[in-house]
Amino acid sequence: MKKRLLMYAHYYHPDVASTGQILKELAEGMLEQFEITVICVVSSYTGVIPKEYNKKKYYFEEINGVKIVRVQVPEFSKTNKISRVNNIIWYFIRALMATFKVGKQDYVYSISQPPILGGLLGVIGKWIKKAKYIYNIQDFNPEQTMAVNYSENKIVLKTMMYLDKFSCKQAHRVIVVGRDMEETLNNRFKSSRGIVSKKLPKSCYINNWINEKEIYPLEKDNPGVLAFKRKYGLENKFVIMYSGNIGLYYDLENLIKVIAKFKDEKEVVFAFVGEGTVLNKLQLIKDTARINNVVFIPYQEKADLIYSLNAGDVHWVVNAKGIRGVSVPSKLYGVMAAGKPVLGVLEHGSEARLIIEESKSGYVTEPGNYKAVECLIQRFVDERGTVIHEEMCTNGRDYLVNHFTKEISIKKYIEEILNLQEEISVERKSIDEQY
C-alpha cells in the first residue's frame, strides 16, 4: 500500500508561479511511490481570483492523479503590502483548517513560501498528522527580507529567524536548492565562536529543474517564435530578454539604467517578460529616459513559454547583492533548456553562478558592478552570430540534460523521503539497544 504524502503549496497549477509549476511536476512525479494530496490557494497568483472560485471556502479537485484542496483567499494587489499580508494570513488559517479534511498522512511536505508561515504550516501539519516532515527551503527568510531592506524592524526580523529555525529543527529533513544555501543553513546554527551546533538539522541540496521535453531549442524560423516576435515588435532584432518575476530581489531598477546606455542601438531590443512589484517603476524609467528599445511583455501561458524563451538571443539571470545563499533563480533552468546564453549578474559562489561557470553557458559579473554589466551587454552584441555564441547555446542545453532534468531531481526527492523511514528505524533500534 502506498504511503500518503500531504503537500502544502501556496501556489499550484494552473497558477504561473514558478514554485507552483515545480510542485505540480514533483507531486505528479512521485505518484508511483506516494498517494499525494496538495493544499493550496485557489488560482490567484496575479491577485485576481476567477469567478468559479468565489463561492466556497474549500474546493476539492483532482489533476493527473493528485488530490487537491484549494482554499479561498481574498484578492490582493502586489503593490499593496497590507492586502498581500491579508491574503497570506487567510491562506495560512484555511490551509490549517483543510488539514483536518484530508485524512491520515505518513509524510508532510511544505516549502518556504509564504515566508516563515510555509515552514510553520509544515510543523503544525506534522503534529496534527503525526507524520514525518520534509521542509523544502526555496528562499531563506528573514535573510531575503534583510538583503533588500524590505524591513528593518529588528524585533520582526529576530522573530522571523527564531520561527524559521524552529521549523528547520522540527523537520526530519531540510532540503535546499543550492550548495550555497546549505552553507546558509549551517550558519544559522553556528555559535558566536563559529562552532556548528550538534542540533544542526539533517539536510541535503537538490536543484530545481525544468522539463527538458517541454522546453527545448527551436529554429529561428519556427512559426511560434516568429508569431511571438511579430506580436511584440521583436522581429529582426537581437533580443536580450528578462523572463520571470519583476520583483524586489533582482536590482532591475539599476539594470534598466545601464540598458539606457544602449537606447540608440536600433538592432538591439531589451524585453522584460512578466509582472511584479517594480514593473511600474521600470516603465516610468523607460518613459522618462525615452528608452525606446525596451519592451514590456505580460506573463506567457505555460504552453507558450517555449516560444517566448526561444525568442530571446540572450537571457538575464540576476539577483541583487546579498541574495547569495538565500535563493536560486529558477529561470536559469528554462534558459539553459532553451539553449540560450546567459547574462548573469550574480555573486561569486552562488549556486546559479557556479552552474553558469561550470557549464560555460554565459558571462557573469557581480551585482552592483554596473560598468561590467555594460561591458557584458556590449560583448554579447559584438559576438552575435559567432561560434562563441553558438557554443554557449549548446553548452547550456547539454549541461542541463545531464544534471537538471525533472527525472533526475524528482528521483533524488523520492530517495530522500523514503530514506527517512530507514533512518528513523535505525535511530529507534539504537535507542532500544541502549536500554
C-alpha positions as CSV (number, residue, x, y, z in Angstrom):
1,M,0.0,0.0,0.0
2,K,1.3,3.4,-0.9
3,K,2.4,5.9,1.8
4,R,0.4,9.1,1.9
5,L,2.1,12.5,1.5
6,L,0.5,15.8,2.2
7,M,2.0,18.8,0.4
8,Y,1.4,22.4,1.4
9,A,1.8,24.6,-1.7
10,H,0.9,28.2,-1.5
11,Y,0.5,28.2,-5.3
12,Y,-0.1,25.2,-7.5
13,H,-1.0,24.6,-11.2
14,P,-2.6,26.4,-13.1
15,D,-1.0,29.4,-11.3
16,V,2.0,30.7,-13.2
17,A,4.3,31.0,-10.1
18,S,7.5,29.1,-10.8
19,T,7.2,27.1,-7.5
20,G,3.6,26.2,-8.4
21,Q,4.8,24.6,-11.6
22,I,7.7,22.8,-9.9
23,L,5.5,21.4,-7.2
24,K,3.0,20.1,-9.8
25,E,5.7,18.2,-11.5
26,L,7.1,17.0,-8.2
27,A,3.8,15.8,-7.0
28,E,2.9,14.0,-10.3
29,G,6.4,12.6,-10.5
30,M,6.1,10.9,-7.1
31,L,2.7,9.3,-7.6
32,E,4.2,5.8,-8.2
33,Q,5.6,5.8,-4.6
34,F,3.0,8.0,-2.8
35,E,-0.6,8.9,-2.6
36,I,-0.4,12.7,-2.7
37,T,-2.8,15.5,-1.5
38,V,-2.0,19.1,-2.1
39,I,-3.4,22.0,-0.1
40,C,-3.1,25.3,-1.9
41,V,-4.9,28.6,-2.6
42,V,-7.5,29.0,-5.4
43,S,-5.8,30.2,-8.6
44,S,-4.8,33.8,-7.6
45,Y,-1.0,34.4,-8.3
46,T,-1.8,37.7,-10.2
47,G,-4.0,38.8,-7.3
48,V,-7.3,38.2,-9.1
49,I,-9.5,35.2,-8.4
50,P,-11.6,33.6,-11.1
51,K,-15.4,33.8,-10.5
52,E,-15.7,30.0,-10.2
53,Y,-13.7,30.1,-7.0
54,N,-15.7,32.9,-5.3
55,K,-18.5,30.8,-3.7
56,K,-17.0,28.4,-1.2
57,K,-14.1,28.2,1.3
58,Y,-12.8,24.9,0.0
59,Y,-12.7,23.2,-3.4
60,F,-11.8,19.6,-3.9
61,E,-10.3,18.6,-7.2
62,E,-8.1,16.0,-8.8
63,I,-5.5,16.7,-11.5
64,N,-3.5,13.9,-13.1
65,G,-3.9,11.7,-10.1
66,V,-3.0,14.3,-7.5
67,K,-5.8,15.2,-5.0
68,I,-6.1,18.9,-4.4
69,V,-7.8,21.0,-1.8
70,R,-8.0,24.7,-2.8
71,V,-8.7,27.2,-0.1
72,Q,-10.5,30.6,-0.6
73,V,-8.4,33.7,0.0
74,P,-9.1,37.5,-0.6
75,E,-7.9,39.1,-3.8
76,F,-4.8,41.4,-3.4
77,S,-2.6,43.9,-5.1
78,K,1.1,43.1,-5.5
79,T,1.9,46.7,-4.8
80,N,-0.1,46.8,-1.6
81,K,1.6,45.2,1.4
82,I,-1.5,45.1,3.6
83,S,-3.6,43.3,1.0
84,R,-0.8,40.8,0.4
85,V,-0.3,40.1,4.1
86,N,-4.1,39.7,4.5
87,N,-4.1,37.2,1.6
88,I,-1.3,35.2,3.1
89,I,-2.8,35.1,6.6
90,W,-6.1,33.7,5.2
91,Y,-4.1,31.0,3.3
92,F,-2.4,30.0,6.5
93,I,-5.6,29.8,8.5
94,R,-7.6,28.0,5.9
95,A,-4.8,25.6,5.0
96,L,-4.6,24.6,8.7
97,M,-8.4,24.0,8.7
98,A,-8.1,22.0,5.5
99,T,-5.5,19.8,7.2
100,F,-8.3,18.2,9.2
101,K,-10.2,17.3,5.9
102,V,-7.5,15.1,4.3
103,G,-7.3,12.1,6.5
104,K,-4.3,10.2,7.7
105,Q,-0.9,11.2,6.3
106,D,2.5,9.5,6.6
107,Y,4.6,12.4,5.4
108,V,4.1,16.2,5.4
109,Y,6.0,18.4,2.9
110,S,6.0,22.2,2.8
111,I,8.1,24.9,1.2
112,S,9.3,28.2,2.5
113,Q,6.5,30.2,0.9
114,P,4.8,32.2,2.2
115,P,7.9,33.3,4.2
116,I,8.0,31.7,7.7
117,L,4.4,30.6,7.5
118,G,5.2,27.9,5.0
119,G,7.5,26.3,7.4
120,L,5.1,26.6,10.3
121,L,2.3,25.0,8.3
122,G,4.5,22.0,7.8
123,V,5.4,21.8,11.5
124,I,1.7,22.1,12.6
125,G,0.7,19.6,9.9
126,K,3.4,17.2,11.2
127,W,1.9,17.4,14.7
128,I,-1.7,17.1,13.6
129,K,-0.9,14.1,11.3
130,K,1.8,12.6,13.5
131,A,3.9,12.4,10.3
132,K,7.4,12.7,9.1
133,Y,8.1,16.3,8.0
134,I,10.2,17.4,4.9
135,Y,10.9,21.2,4.8
136,N,11.9,22.4,1.3
137,I,13.6,25.9,1.5
138,Q,13.3,27.7,-1.8
139,D,14.2,31.0,-0.2
140,F,15.7,31.8,3.2
141,N,13.8,34.3,5.3
142,P,14.4,36.7,7.0
143,E,17.7,36.7,5.1
144,Q,16.0,37.6,1.9
145,T,14.0,40.4,3.6
146,M,17.1,41.9,5.1
147,A,19.1,41.6,1.8
148,V,16.8,44.1,0.0
149,N,15.9,46.2,3.1
150,Y,12.2,45.2,2.8
151,S,12.0,45.6,6.6
152,E,14.4,47.0,9.2
153,N,12.3,46.2,12.2
154,K,14.8,44.2,14.4
155,I,12.0,42.6,16.6
156,V,10.2,41.4,13.5
157,L,13.4,40.0,11.9
158,K,14.5,38.3,15.1
159,T,11.1,36.7,15.4
160,M,11.1,35.5,11.8
161,M,14.6,34.0,12.3
162,Y,13.5,32.2,15.5
163,L,10.4,30.8,13.9
164,D,12.1,29.6,10.8
165,K,15.0,28.0,12.7
166,F,12.3,26.3,14.8
167,S,10.7,24.9,11.6
168,C,14.1,23.6,10.5
169,K,14.7,21.9,13.8
170,Q,11.3,20.3,13.6
171,A,11.9,18.9,10.2
172,H,13.1,15.3,9.7
173,R,14.8,16.6,6.6
174,V,15.6,20.1,5.3
175,I,16.0,20.2,1.5
176,V,17.6,23.3,0.0
177,V,18.0,24.1,-3.7
178,G,21.7,25.1,-3.9
179,R,25.1,24.4,-2.5
180,D,25.4,28.0,-1.2
181,M,22.1,27.5,0.7
182,E,23.5,24.6,2.6
183,E,26.1,27.0,3.9
184,T,23.4,29.4,4.9
185,L,21.6,26.7,6.8
186,N,24.8,25.7,8.7
187,N,25.5,29.4,9.5
188,R,22.1,29.7,11.2
189,F,23.2,27.1,13.7
190,K,26.7,28.4,14.5
191,S,27.6,29.8,17.8
192,S,29.2,33.3,18.2
193,R,32.6,31.4,18.1
194,G,31.7,29.8,14.8
195,I,31.1,26.3,16.1
196,V,28.2,24.5,14.4
197,S,25.6,23.2,16.8
198,K,25.2,19.5,17.4
199,K,21.5,20.0,16.8
200,L,22.1,21.0,13.1
201,P,19.1,19.8,11.1
202,K,19.7,16.9,8.7
203,S,19.8,18.5,5.2
204,C,20.7,18.0,1.6
205,Y,20.5,20.1,-1.6
206,I,18.5,19.1,-4.7
207,N,18.5,21.5,-7.6
208,N,15.2,22.7,-9.1
209,W,14.7,21.7,-12.7
210,I,12.9,22.2,-16.0
211,N,11.1,19.7,-18.1
212,E,13.5,19.5,-21.0
213,K,10.9,17.7,-23.1
214,E,8.6,20.8,-22.9
215,I,11.3,23.5,-23.2
216,Y,13.9,22.9,-25.9
217,P,15.7,24.9,-28.6
218,L,13.7,25.9,-31.7
219,E,14.8,27.1,-35.1
220,K,14.7,30.9,-35.5
221,D,12.1,30.5,-38.3
222,N,9.8,28.4,-36.1
223,P,6.2,29.7,-36.6
224,G,5.5,30.1,-32.9
225,V,8.7,32.0,-32.3
226,L,8.1,34.3,-35.3
227,A,4.5,34.9,-34.2
228,F,5.7,35.9,-30.7
229,K,8.3,38.3,-32.2
230,R,5.8,39.9,-34.5
231,K,3.3,40.4,-31.7
232,Y,5.8,42.3,-29.5
233,G,7.9,44.1,-32.1
234,L,11.0,41.9,-31.8
235,E,11.4,41.0,-35.5
236,N,14.9,41.3,-37.0
237,K,16.3,42.4,-33.6
238,F,19.0,41.0,-31.3
239,V,16.8,40.3,-28.2
240,I,18.3,40.5,-24.7
241,M,15.4,39.1,-22.5
242,Y,14.5,39.0,-18.8
243,S,11.7,36.5,-18.2
244,G,10.2,36.0,-14.8
245,N,9.1,37.9,-11.7
246,I,9.8,41.6,-12.0
247,G,10.2,41.9,-8.2
248,L,12.3,43.3,-5.4
249,Y,15.2,40.8,-5.4
250,Y,16.8,41.5,-8.8
251,D,18.1,45.1,-8.8
252,L,16.2,45.7,-12.1
253,E,15.8,49.4,-11.4
254,N,19.5,49.9,-11.6
255,L,20.0,47.5,-14.5
256,I,17.5,49.3,-16.7
257,K,19.6,52.4,-16.2
258,V,22.5,50.5,-17.7
259,I,20.3,49.4,-20.5
260,A,19.5,53.1,-21.2
261,K,23.1,53.5,-22.5
262,F,22.1,51.2,-25.4
263,K,19.0,53.1,-26.3
264,D,20.4,54.2,-29.7
265,E,21.2,50.6,-30.7
266,K,18.5,50.2,-33.3
267,E,19.1,46.5,-33.9
268,V,19.1,45.6,-30.2
269,V,15.9,45.3,-28.0
270,F,15.6,44.5,-24.3
271,A,12.4,42.5,-23.5
272,F,11.0,42.1,-20.0
273,V,8.5,39.3,-19.8
274,G,6.5,39.0,-16.6
275,E,4.9,41.1,-13.9
276,G,5.8,42.2,-10.4
277,T,6.1,44.9,-7.8
278,V,8.7,47.0,-9.6
279,L,7.2,46.8,-13.1
280,N,5.6,50.3,-12.8
281,K,8.9,51.7,-11.8
282,L,10.7,50.2,-14.7
283,Q,8.0,51.6,-17.1
284,L,8.5,55.0,-15.6
285,I,12.3,54.9,-16.0
286,K,11.8,53.8,-19.6
287,D,9.4,56.7,-20.4
288,T,11.5,59.3,-18.5
289,A,14.7,58.3,-20.2
290,R,13.0,57.6,-23.6
291,I,14.5,54.1,-23.9
292,N,12.5,53.1,-27.0
293,N,14.2,49.7,-27.4
294,V,12.8,48.3,-24.1
295,V,9.6,46.3,-24.4
296,F,7.4,45.0,-21.6
297,I,5.5,41.8,-22.2
298,P,2.9,40.1,-20.0
299,Y,3.3,36.6,-18.4
300,Q,3.0,33.9,-21.0
301,E,0.9,30.8,-20.7
302,K,2.9,27.7,-19.9
303,A,2.2,26.3,-23.4
304,D,3.7,29.4,-25.0
305,L,6.8,29.6,-22.8
306,I,8.9,27.7,-25.2
307,Y,8.3,30.4,-27.9
308,S,9.0,33.3,-25.6
309,L,12.2,31.8,-24.3
310,N,13.4,30.9,-27.8
311,A,12.6,34.5,-28.9
312,G,15.5,35.7,-26.7
313,D,19.0,35.6,-28.1
314,V,20.5,36.2,-24.6
315,H,18.7,35.9,-21.2
316,W,19.3,37.8,-18.0
317,V,19.7,35.7,-14.8
318,V,20.2,38.2,-12.0
319,N,20.0,38.6,-8.2
320,A,20.5,41.7,-6.1
321,K,23.6,41.8,-3.8
322,G,23.1,39.9,-0.6
323,I,21.0,37.1,-2.2
324,R,23.9,34.6,-2.4
325,G,22.9,31.6,-0.3
326,V,19.4,32.9,0.1
327,S,17.7,31.7,-3.1
328,V,18.5,30.4,-6.6
329,P,16.8,32.0,-9.6
330,S,14.9,29.1,-11.2
331,K,14.7,31.0,-14.5
332,L,18.2,29.7,-15.2
333,Y,17.0,26.2,-15.9
334,G,14.5,27.4,-18.5
335,V,17.1,29.5,-20.3
336,M,19.5,26.5,-20.4
337,A,16.7,24.2,-21.6
338,A,16.0,26.6,-24.5
339,G,19.7,26.6,-25.3
340,K,20.3,30.3,-24.8
341,P,23.4,32.1,-23.5
342,V,23.1,33.7,-20.0
343,L,24.0,37.2,-19.0
344,G,24.4,36.6,-15.3
345,V,24.6,39.3,-12.5
346,L,25.3,37.0,-9.6
347,E,27.5,36.9,-6.6
348,H,30.7,34.7,-6.6
349,G,30.0,31.3,-5.1
350,S,26.2,31.5,-5.6
351,E,24.6,28.3,-7.0
352,A,23.4,29.9,-10.2
353,R,26.8,31.4,-10.9
354,L,28.5,28.1,-10.2
355,I,26.2,26.4,-12.7
356,I,26.9,29.1,-15.4
357,E,30.7,28.9,-14.9
358,E,30.7,25.1,-14.8
359,S,28.6,24.8,-17.9
360,K,30.3,27.6,-19.8
361,S,26.9,28.9,-20.9
362,G,27.4,32.6,-20.5
363,Y,29.2,35.6,-18.9
364,V,28.8,36.6,-15.3
365,T,29.7,39.6,-13.1
366,E,29.0,40.8,-9.6
367,P,25.8,42.6,-8.6
368,G,26.4,46.3,-8.4
369,N,29.2,46.3,-10.9
370,Y,27.3,48.3,-13.5
371,K,30.3,49.1,-15.6
372,A,31.0,45.4,-16.0
373,V,27.3,44.8,-16.8
374,E,27.6,47.4,-19.6
375,C,30.7,45.6,-21.0
376,L,28.9,42.2,-21.0
377,I,26.0,43.6,-22.9
378,Q,28.3,45.1,-25.5
379,R,30.3,41.8,-25.6
380,F,27.1,39.8,-26.4
381,V,26.1,42.3,-29.0
382,D,29.6,42.1,-30.6
383,E,29.6,38.3,-30.6
384,R,26.1,37.7,-32.0
385,G,26.1,35.2,-34.8
386,T,29.6,33.9,-33.9
387,V,30.8,30.4,-32.9
388,I,31.3,31.7,-29.4
389,H,27.6,32.4,-29.1
390,E,26.6,29.1,-30.6
391,E,28.9,27.2,-28.2
392,M,27.2,28.8,-25.2
393,C,23.8,27.7,-26.5
394,T,25.0,24.1,-26.9
395,N,26.9,24.0,-23.6
396,G,23.9,25.2,-21.5
397,R,21.5,22.7,-23.0
398,D,23.9,19.8,-22.7
399,Y,24.7,20.6,-19.1
400,L,21.0,20.8,-18.2
401,V,20.1,17.5,-19.8
402,N,22.9,15.8,-17.8
403,H,22.2,17.4,-14.5
404,F,18.8,19.2,-14.1
405,T,16.1,17.2,-15.7
406,K,12.8,16.5,-14.0
407,E,13.6,12.8,-13.7
408,I,17.0,13.4,-12.1
409,S,15.8,15.8,-9.4
410,I,12.5,14.1,-8.6
411,K,14.3,10.8,-8.1
412,K,16.5,12.5,-5.5
413,Y,13.4,13.7,-3.7
414,I,11.9,10.2,-3.6
415,E,15.1,8.7,-2.3
416,E,15.4,11.4,0.5
417,I,11.8,10.9,1.6
418,L,12.0,7.1,1.6
419,N,15.3,7.2,3.5
420,L,13.6,8.9,6.4
421,Q,11.8,5.8,7.4
422,E,15.0,3.8,7.4
423,E,16.9,6.4,9.4
424,I,14.1,6.6,12.0
425,S,14.1,2.8,12.3
426,V,17.9,2.8,12.8
427,E,17.6,5.5,15.5
428,R,14.9,3.7,17.3
429,K,16.9,0.4,17.3
430,S,19.9,2.3,18.6
431,I,17.9,3.7,21.5
432,D,16.3,0.3,22.3
433,E,19.8,-1.3,22.4
434,Q,20.9,1.3,25.0
435,Y,18.2,0.2,27.3
